[in-house]
């Protein structure tokens, strides 16, 4: 099973935009498991991504930073699955 993780921070408009794109794309990939992590809850994530959120990870590897492109995400999820 492919895992997609959105690393975000509350109140981040780019994070909200990323989640909207993910929500539009994921119904096409029912076998993808999704999770969210907040950099406010994890000091390691804070240090690593504080200037780069949102971050989308696919199977724990960085797929994209800042802006999520729906077509690029579809392509990556299709290749991962």
LOMARMAR-239778 format. One record per residue (C-alpha): residue number from 0; x, y, z. Coordinates in Angstrom, 1 decimal. Layout:
BEGIN
+------+--------+--------+--------+
| sero |      u |      v |      w |
+------+--------+--------+--------+
|  NUM |      X |      Y |      Z |
...
+------+--------+--------+--------+
REM end
This chain:
BEGIN
+------+--------+--------+--------+
| sero |      u |      v |      w |
+------+--------+--------+--------+
|    0 |    0.0 |    0.0 |    0.0 |
|    1 |    1.3 |    3.5 |   -0.9 |
|    2 |    1.3 |    6.1 |    1.9 |
|    3 |    0.9 |    9.8 |    1.3 |
|    4 |    1.8 |   12.1 |    4.2 |
|    5 |    1.1 |   15.8 |    4.3 |
|    6 |    3.5 |   17.7 |    6.6 |
|    7 |    1.8 |   21.0 |    7.5 |
|    8 |    1.2 |   23.7 |   10.1 |
|    9 |   -2.1 |   24.9 |   11.3 |
|   10 |   -3.1 |   28.3 |    9.8 |
|   11 |   -0.9 |   27.7 |    6.7 |
|   12 |   -2.9 |   28.7 |    3.5 |
|   13 |   -0.5 |   26.8 |    1.3 |
|   14 |   -1.1 |   23.7 |    3.4 |
|   15 |   -4.9 |   24.1 |    3.0 |
|   16 |   -4.4 |   24.5 |   -0.8 |
|   17 |   -2.2 |   21.3 |   -0.8 |
|   18 |   -4.9 |   19.4 |    1.1 |
|   19 |   -7.5 |   20.5 |   -1.4 |
|   20 |   -5.5 |   19.2 |   -4.3 |
|   21 |   -4.8 |   15.9 |   -2.4 |
|   22 |   -8.5 |   15.6 |   -1.6 |
|   23 |   -9.4 |   16.0 |   -5.3 |
|   24 |   -6.8 |   13.4 |   -6.5 |
|   25 |   -7.0 |   10.7 |   -3.9 |
|   26 |  -10.4 |    9.3 |   -4.8 |
|   27 |   -8.7 |    8.0 |   -8.0 |
|   28 |   -6.3 |    6.0 |   -5.8 |
|   29 |   -8.4 |    4.1 |   -3.3 |
|   30 |   -5.4 |    2.0 |   -2.1 |
|   31 |   -3.4 |    5.1 |   -1.0 |
|   32 |   -3.3 |    5.6 |    2.7 |
|   33 |   -3.1 |    9.3 |    3.8 |
|   34 |   -1.8 |   10.9 |    6.9 |
|   35 |   -1.0 |   14.3 |    8.2 |
|   36 |    1.8 |   15.6 |   10.5 |
|   37 |    2.1 |   19.0 |   12.0 |
|   38 |    5.5 |   20.5 |   12.4 |
|   39 |    4.3 |   22.0 |   15.7 |
|   40 |    4.0 |   18.5 |   17.1 |
|   41 |    7.4 |   17.2 |   16.2 |
|   42 |   10.7 |   19.1 |   16.8 |
|   43 |   12.5 |   17.1 |   14.2 |
|   44 |    9.9 |   17.9 |   11.5 |
|   45 |   10.0 |   21.6 |   12.6 |
|   46 |   13.8 |   21.7 |   12.2 |
|   47 |   13.7 |   19.9 |    8.8 |
|   48 |   10.7 |   21.6 |    7.1 |
|   49 |   10.0 |   24.9 |    8.9 |
|   50 |   10.7 |   27.0 |    5.7 |
|   51 |    9.3 |   24.4 |    3.3 |
|   52 |    5.8 |   23.6 |    4.3 |
|   53 |    3.6 |   22.1 |    3.1 |
|   54 |    5.6 |   19.0 |    2.2 |
|   55 |    4.0 |   16.0 |    0.5 |
|   56 |    5.7 |   12.7 |    1.2 |
|   57 |    5.0 |    9.5 |   -0.8 |
|   58 |    6.2 |    6.5 |    1.0 |
|   59 |    8.3 |    8.7 |    3.3 |
|   60 |   10.1 |   10.4 |    0.3 |
|   61 |    9.6 |   14.0 |   -0.6 |
|   62 |    7.3 |   14.4 |   -3.5 |
|   63 |    6.8 |   18.1 |   -3.5 |
|   64 |    7.3 |   21.2 |   -1.4 |
|   65 |    5.0 |   24.3 |   -1.2 |
|   66 |    2.6 |   23.8 |   -4.2 |
|   67 |    1.0 |   20.5 |   -5.1 |
|   68 |    0.3 |   20.0 |   -8.8 |
|   69 |   -2.6 |   17.5 |   -9.3 |
|   70 |   -1.2 |   16.0 |  -12.5 |
|   71 |    2.2 |   15.5 |  -11.0 |
|   72 |    0.7 |   13.9 |   -7.9 |
|   73 |   -1.4 |   11.6 |  -10.1 |
|   74 |    1.7 |   10.5 |  -12.0 |
|   75 |    3.7 |    9.8 |   -8.8 |
|   76 |    0.9 |    7.9 |   -7.2 |
|   77 |    0.3 |    5.8 |  -10.3 |
|   78 |    4.0 |    5.0 |  -10.4 |
|   79 |    4.1 |    4.1 |   -6.7 |
|   80 |    1.2 |    1.8 |   -6.8 |
+------+--------+--------+--------+
REM end
